[in-house]
Amino acid sequence: MAATERDLHEQHRAMTSDLAARHARVQELDVDDPEFDGQYSAMVQEAEELLAFEQMLPTRLAEPQRLQSAKIVRWSWRGQTAVAIALITAVLVLDRTAWWLVLLIPHTLATLLGWSIKVTPQQHKQQRRIAFALHALCVLVILVALGVLSAWWIIAVLIGWAFIGGACADAPQQGAKK
């Protein structure tokens, strides 16, 4: 696989010019010429290779962005799991009521489930936005669990969980194509 966008475009240009040259050779030959069948078969083969390359080109061009999104998504979910575990520890150490564990344990389990998300070329931008939304939700969880915000904000946390869970579930083929 070519490493850069420029390499991919140059490879496409080379394949196109080779096909054009092969087509010119086929047009110069007479149909009854013994070389015609070989040249024609080679032209059809080159055309099929060009079509296959052009079908894969958008995915190959998007690969660097997908890899960056994969890094962001992976470390967002892992980081939020670490924050959730630290928050559970802080709630226990600060001698806060154990009822906060009802909020924090499901949050921790949900972030652990996020580790398995596969970043697909088709949905990497959506998955990146979901990871950023996770950060906002985690900040809200921290503020509620440490008592900075009223316990009524748990409603907003639940809505945030529903939003992020729904957005993750909307990606029906996560990991199906990589």
N, C-alpha and C positions, 0 to 999 in steps of 0.2 A: 504494500500500500504506500502510495506516495506520501511524503511527510508534510508538504505544504500545499497551500492553495495554488501557488504558482506552478508547482510540479504537476498538479492534477490538470491544470489548464494546458500546460505544455504537452502532457501526455495525450490529452483530448485532441489538440491541434495536430499532433503527429499522426494519430490514428486516422483522423479525418483526411489529412493530406495523402496518407498511404492508400486509403480507400479511393480517393479521387484519382490517384495515379493508376491504381489497378483498374478502375473503371475506364480510364482512357485507353489502357492497353487492350481491354476486352473489346472496346468499340472499334479499335483499329483492326482487329482480327475478323476474318470471315467465319461465319457459323460452321462451315465445312472444314475449317482448319483444325488439324489434330490438336493443336495447342489451346484451342478455344475452350474446350471442356475443363481443362485444368485451371486456366486463368479465371473462368467463370466461377468454378467451385471455390477458388481462393478468394474471389471478390465477395461471394456470399458469406464465406467464413469470416472475413474481415468486417463485413457489415453486421453480422451477428455479434461479434466481439465489441464493436462500437456501440451497438444498442445496449448490450449488457453493461458496458462501462458507463453509458449515459444514465442508465437506471440507478446505478450505485453512486453516481456523482453527488447528488444532494446529500446523501448520508455521509459520504466521505468528507465533503466540505464542512458539514456541521459537526464532525467528530471533535475538533479541538474545543468547541463550546460545550459539547456534551461531557467531555472529560472534566472541564472546569465545573460544570454543574454537578457532576458526580462527586467531586471533591467537596463542594459546598454542602450538598445534601448529606453526604456521609458524616462529615464532621459536625454539622448542625445537630443531627440526631444524637450522635455520640456525646457531644458537648452538653446538650440538654439533659441527657441521661445522667451525666456526671453532676450537673447542677441540681437535678432532682434528688439524687442521693445525698449530696451535700446539704440540701435543704431539709431532708428528713433528719439527718444528723443534727443540724442546727435546731430544729424544732424540739428534738429530744434533749439536747444539751441545754437549751435555753429554758427547759422545763415548761414548755408551752403545753397546752392540752393535747392529749393523744387523738382528739377528734380531727386534727389537721392531717393525720395519716390517712383518713378517708379520702382526702383530696390528693395527697402526695403520692400514695402508693399506686393508684390508677394512673397518675401522671407519669410516674417512673416506668410502669409497665408499658404504657402507650409509647413512650420514647424508645424503649427497648424494641418494640415491634417495628419502629421506623428504621432500625438498622438493616432490615431485610429489603428495603425498597431498592429496586433496580432502576437506574436512570436510563430511560430509553431515548433514542434520537428524536422520536416524535414528540415526547412530552417533557424533555429536560427543562424547558423554561418554566412550565407549570410546576414541576417538582422543585425547582429552585425557589419559586414564589412561596410554595407551601413551607419550605424550610425557613424562609424569612418570617412567615406568619407564626411559625413555631416559636421563634425568638420572642416575638411580641407577647404571645400567650405565656411563655415561661416567665417573662418579666412580671406579668400580671399575677401569676401563681406565687412568685416570690413575695411580691408586695402584699398579697392577701395573707399568705401563710405567716409572714413575720409581723402582721398586725399594722402595717403602714396604711393599708386600705381596709375599709369596713368589710365584714364577712359577707355582706350583700353582694360584693363583687364576685362571689362564687358563681352567681348566675352568668356573668360575663365569661368566666372560665369555662363553664359548661357549654355555652354557645360557641366559644372558641374551639373546644374539643370537637363539637359537632361539625363545625366548619372544616377543620383540618382533617378529621376522620372522613367526612364526605368528600373532600377534595382528593384524598388519597384513594378512596374507593372508586372515584370517577375514572381513574386510570385503569381500565379493565385488563389491559395487556401488559402490565408492568412486568418487565423481565422476559416477556415472550420473544421479543426481538432485541438483540443487543447490538 
